[in-house]
Amino acid sequence: MENKQEEVSSKRKLGLFDGVMLVMGSMIGSGIFIVSADVMRNLGSGYWLIVVWIITGVMTVAAAISYGELSSIFPKAGGQYTYLKEIFGKMMGFLYGWGLFTVIQTGTIAAVAVAFGKFTAYLIPALNDAAPIFQSGSYKITWIQILAIGVILFLTYINTRGVEAGKLLQNVFTGSKIIALLALIILGFLLLKSNFWAQNMSFEWASFNNLAKDGSGEFLKLGWESISGMTIVGGIAAAMVGSVFSSVAWENVTFVSGEIENPKKNVVRSMVLGTSAVMILYLLVNFVYLSALSRDGIAFAPNDRVAVVVSEQIFGSGVGTILIAVLVMISTFGCVNGIVLAGARVFQTMAKDGMFFKAAIANNKNGVPEKSLWMQGIWASVLCLSGQYGNLLDMISFVIVLFYMITVFGVIYLRFKKPDLERPYKTWLYPVTPIIYLLIGTAFCVLLLIYKQQYTWPGLLIVLLGVPVYFLINKKEQQQ
């Protein structure tokens, strides 16, 4: 029976198109619709808003190109976990997997699922207006959180039905949101009633004074103030927290390498094509924002929902709000599915190495790691109820980039340590490409450590908590 299950699992069920859809679908969640407001508040200029997205784009594509070499050397399920384990040893692999399970993968699932719930509340106001199911002090459980958990559990169930079911859902929803984003971009340029492009594209630096909020949570219009010197670079690092987080999760395709046809070529093609396409879409969407709204219009969009305000400008308040709500629902639903589909493969691989619960090893009759999927889904649901997923994600952007940097450095390290290793794909423009990523990533992490410590130490602490867990697991293994 077990051999039969392994045989089912070993059939390659995902092609290049599926890989690209998984990359794009995992990347595009709710971030692109809201993050630009925070970037504008930090930097006060459309010119620098575009610069932040370009830097993020260069980082993302450079990392994907670098990962390609590792994916061709280690074309197995587990992706980044496998790369780190094979290059730097079991402990580094475990710390990444620990961070992935405790917050990176599951926290992303929770945050994106809650974003789905919040935009659903646009269409069903009763969700917003309903009294909390439970409240104790500032902690509460709302119907939006319950809806988010419902989405997570439903998509987990769909993915237990086999790779084909998850793949079909992923392709349909990713295709839908790409078409919808393109429509927003094209109609945005064609139907604009006024154009703020020239006004927004100044070279000046400014930040919003004190970022004070009133009782309702909206920003008080205290005004802008010029910034210079190190405040500028600190502002860029703070602004990039959102853009970086909107551009992660592309590496999810490496987690399912074991189910991709011709993984030595198709994994890298999926990453490079997918990341490049998404970053171009992101830039074009920001061009629409800068054309449709003033600096204040972007920075102070209600609840940071810049896309909603732009859509209202183009289509009118009623229709615009509904269209964006539907677009974000499609986008977040597809994003959660992609991350659910991929993440469980890492935990299964870890379990095979004795680094995770043994129950996660087995595949079900459909050839997928059902128990691993449910473990991931249940923990993501707990994070939904905790109400802390948003804070966790702010804190974890630093750690995600840190692990990206360690993995990209692994490309250079392996070139020196094992120069004769077979490399079906070699990093384009090596060593320039990985060095570009390492330089930008280092600057980002160092600036956050100096200027925005609330984004760094908590996430680092979560990962370091994995160190005693690792030694505990190793001790138990040695005793057995």
N, C-alpha and C positions, 0 to 999 in steps of 0.2 A: 504493500500500500504506500509506504514512504517513498519507494523508488518511483512509483507512478506519479506521486505528487511532485517529486523533484524533476521528473521528465516534463510535466506540464509547465513547471516554472521555467525550465531551461529553454522553452520555445521563445524565440525572439518575436515579440508582438508589437513593438513600437518602431515605426520608421522615422526617417529624417523629418518629415512634416509633423509627425506626432511630437518629436523632440523639440522642434521649434515652437510648437503650440504650448508645450509644457513650460518652456523657458519664458515665453511672453506672458502666458496665463498666470504663472507664479509671480512674475514681477509686477504686473499691473493690478493693483488693488484699489484702495481708496486714496492713497497718498497724492497722486498727481492732481486730484480734484481739490485738495486743501492745503498742501505743503507750501505753495508759493506765497500764501499770506504771511506765514512766519518768516520766510526768506526776505520778503519785502520789509517787514518790520525791523529786521536786523540790519539791513543794508540800505534801504531807502532809495533804491534806484533800479529801474528796469534793466539797465545795462549790466549791473552787477548781479541781478537775479539770473540773467542769461548766462553770465560767466560761471556762477555756481552750478547751474545745470550742465554746462559744458565740461567743467572740471569733473563733476560726478560721472558724466558720460564717458570721458577719457579713462577715468579710474575703472569703471565697470567693464568696458570693452577690453582694456589692457589686462585685467584680471582673467576675463573669459579666455582670451588668447593664450595666456600663460597656463591656465588650468588645462587647456587642450592637450598640452604635452603630457601632463600627468594622466589624463583620461586615456591617452593612447598607450601609456606604459602599464597602467593598472585598469584594464577595461572590465572591472567587476562591480557588482552592487556594493553600495556603501559610499562611493564617491569620495568626498572630501575626508571623511573619517578614515577610509582606507589609505588615502594618500598620506595623511599625517602619521598614521600608525606605521606604514611601511618605511617612511623616510626618517621619522624622528622617534619611533618606538611606541609601545603600547600605551604608555601614560599620556602622551600628547594626544593620541587618538581618542583615548577615553575622555580626557578633559573636554575635547571638542564635542564628543557624543553626549556627555553629561550636560554641557551648556545647551546643546541642541534640544535634548529632551526636556530639561527643566524650564527653559524659556525661549530659546531662539525659534525653534520650529513650532512648539505648542503655543507660545506667547503670540507669535504671528498669526497662527490659526485663530486664536481667541480674539485678537484685536480686529482682524479683518472680518470675522463673523459678526462682531458687535457693530462694526461699521455698516454691514449689511442690514442689521436690525435698525440702526439709527436712520438710514435712508429709506427703509421700508415705512418708518413712522411718518415720513413725508406724505406717503400715499394713504396711510391709515392713521390719522391723527389720534385715534383712540389709544394707540400704543404709547404715545407721548403723554397723553392726559391721564391715563390710568394710574391709580394709586399703586405704590410699590407693594409687591407681594409680601415682602418682609422688610422691616426697617428697625435698626437699633443704633441710635446716635447718627453718625454720618454714613454708616454702612447700610446699604439697601440692595435688595434684589428686585429688578424690574422685569416687566414683560419683554423688553428689548433684549435683556440678557438671556431670558428663557428662549426667545426666538433664535438667538445666536447659537445656543446649545443645541436646539433642534436641528439647525443647519449642519452643525459639526457632526452630530450623530447620524443624520440622514446621509451625508456624504461619506462618512466612514462606512456605513452599511453598503452603499453603492459600490465602494471600492473593495469590499469583501466579496463582491460578486464576480471579481476577476478583472484583469488588466483591461480587457476590451470594454467593459462597462465604464470604467474610470476614464479611459482614453476617449471614448465617444463623447462623454459629458464635457471633457476638457476641450476637445476640438470645437464643439458647438458653441460653448460659452466664450472661449478665447476668440473664435472667429467673429462672434456677435459683437464683442466689445471693441475689437479692432475696427470693424465697419462703423460702429457708433462713434468712436473717437475720430475717425476720418471724416465722418459727417459733421461732427462738431467743429473740426478744423476748417473744412471747406465752407460750411454755412456761416461760420464765424467771420471769415474774411469777406464773404459775399453779402451778408445781410447786416453788417455793422451800421448803426445809426450815427455814431460819432467815433472819431479815431484819436486815441491818446498816445499813439506810438512815439511821435517826436517829443512830446512832453515827458514821457516816461524814460526815454533813452538818454538820460544825462549821465555824465561821468562822475558826478559828485557822489560823495559818501555821506550818508546820514543814517541815524538810527532813531527809533521812536523813543521819546524821552520817558524814561522810567517804566514804561510798559504797565502803567497802573490800570486797574480794572474797577468798574463801578459795582454796585450791589448785584446786578443781574449777570455779571460775568463778562460784559462787553468792555472793550478797551475805551478808556477816557481819552478824548482827543487833546492831549497835553501839548502836542506839537512835535516837530522833528528837530534834531540838533545835529550839527556837523560832527563827524568823527574823523580821526586821523591816527597815524602811528600804529601802535600795537593793537589798539581798539579795533582797527580795521580787520587785521588778520584773525583776531578773536571773534569778530562778527561773522567772518566767512566760515570759520569752523562751526560756530553755533548754527548758522544758516544751513550748513551742509548736513546736520544731523537728520533733518527731514528728507532732504533730497537723496542722501545715501540710503536711508531706510526704504524710500520709495523704489530704490533700484536694486535691492538685494533679492535673494531667493532664486536667482537664475541658476545657481549651482545645484538646485534640486534635480536637474536632469542627470547629474552625475550619480545621484543616489540610486537611479533605476538603470544604470549601465547594463546590468545583467539581463534586462529585458528589451534592450535596444538592438536592432539589426545592425551588424557591422559597427560595433561600438567604438572601435579604434579610430574610425573616421567620422561617424555620425554624431557622436557626443560633442566633439569640438565644433563641428559645423552647426549643430543646434545652438550651442552657447554663443558663438560669434554672430551668427545670423539673427538670433533672437534678441540678444542684448543690443546690437546695433539698431535693429528696427524699433525697439522700445524707446531707446534714447532719442532717436529722431522724432518719434511720435511725441515724446515729452517736450522736446524743444518747440515743436510746432504748436502744441497746446498752449505753452507759455507765450508764444508770439500772439496767439489769439487773446489771451488774458491782457497782455500789454497794449494791444490795440483797442480792446473793448472797454477797459476800465482805467481810471486814474490811479495814481500811486496810493491815495487814501482808499479808493474803491477796492484795491487788491489787499492792502494791509489790514483793512478793517471790515472785510467781508463777514457778515454774521456767521458765527461759529466756524470761521476760516473757510467757509464753503465758497471759494472763488468761482468754481465752475457753475454753481447755481446762479450766482449774480450775473455772470456772463450770459448764461442761457436765458435768463429773464430779459436781459438787454436785447437779445436776438429774437426770441420767440414770444415775449410777453410774460408777465409774472406767473400766470396759472400754468400754461403749457410748458414754459421753460423749466419750472421747478419739477414738474412731473417727468419730463424727458431726462433730466439729469438724475433724478432719483432712480428711474428705471435703469439708466446706464450704469450707475454706481452699484445697483443691486446685481446686475449681470456681471459686472467687473469683479465685485467682491466674492460672489458665489463661485465663479470660475477660479478665482485666486485660491480660495479655501480648498477647492477640489484638488488643484495641482499640488498644493503643499501637503495635503492629507495623503494623496497617492504616493508621493515620493518619500516622505519622512519615515514611514514605517519600515522601509527597506534598510535604512541605516541601523535602526534598533534591532532588526533581525540579524544583520551582519555582526553587530556588537555582541548579541547573545551567542552567536556561533563561536565568538572569540572568548566567551566566558565573562564578558564585560556588561551583561544586561540580563534581565530575567530569562531563564531558560525557556519559559513558555512561549517567548517571542520567536523561537527558532522555527517552529512547524508551519508549513503551508497548509491551507485548507484544500478541499477538493477542486477549487477553482485556480489553484496554483499561486495564491497570494498569502502573505503573512497576516492572517486574520487577527490573531491575538495581539500582535504588535500594533496593528491598526487600531484596535479597541483601547489598548493602553494609552496610545497617543491621543485618541479622541476623548477619553475620560479625563486625562490630565488637562487637556486644553479646555474642557468644560469646567473643570474646577477653577482654572485661571479666569474664565468668564465670570464665575460667581465671586471671585476674590475682589473684582473691581480694580485690581492693580496692574492689569495687562498693559494699559497705556504707559504707566510709569516704568514698568519693566522694559518696555520696548525703547523708551527714551534712553534708558541706562545701557541697553544691550547693543545699540548701534556701534559703540566704541569696541565692544568685544567682537562683534561680527567682523569689523574691519581688521582687528588684531589677528583673528584667525585667517582671514583672507591673506594678510601680509605674511604670516608664517607659511601658509601653503604656497604662495607665489615665491617666497624665498626658497622653498623646497625645490623649485625648478632649477635655480642656480646651484644649490647645494648638491643636487644629484648629478649635475653636469661635471662637477669636480670629483665627487665621490665615486660615481659609476659612469665614466665617460663612454664606456663600451656598451652600455645598456641599449637594447633595441628601442628606437624611438620612431614609431610609424608616422607621427606628426611632430614637427619641431616648432617651438614658439617663433612666430613671425617677428622679425627684427630683433631677435635675441642678441645681446642682453638688454637692449634699449627698452623693450616693452615691459619686462618685469621690473626693471629699475625705475621706470616712470611710475608704476603703481606703488612701489615701495617708498619712493620719495613723497608722493602725494599722501599716501596712507600714513606715513610717519608724521608729516606736518599736521595732518588732521588729528591724529591721536595725541600728539604733544600739546597742540593748542587747546584741545579739550581738557587735557590734564591740568593745564595752567588756568584756563578761563572758565570752564564749565564742568567743575568737578562732580556736580550732581549727575552728569551723564557718564561718568567713568568708573569711580570706585565701587558703587553698588553692583554694577554688572560684572566687574572684575572679581568682586567678592563671591558672587554666585558661582562663577567658574572655579575659583580657588577652593570653594567648599567641596569640590569634587576630588581634591587631593586626598583627604582622609578616607573618602569613600573608595577611591582606587586602591589604597593600601589595605583596606578592610576586605575588599573583594579578592585581592591577590593573596592575602593571608588565608582566607577560606579555601582558595584553590589549592594552595600548597598543603593544607591540612588534609584535603580529600585524597 
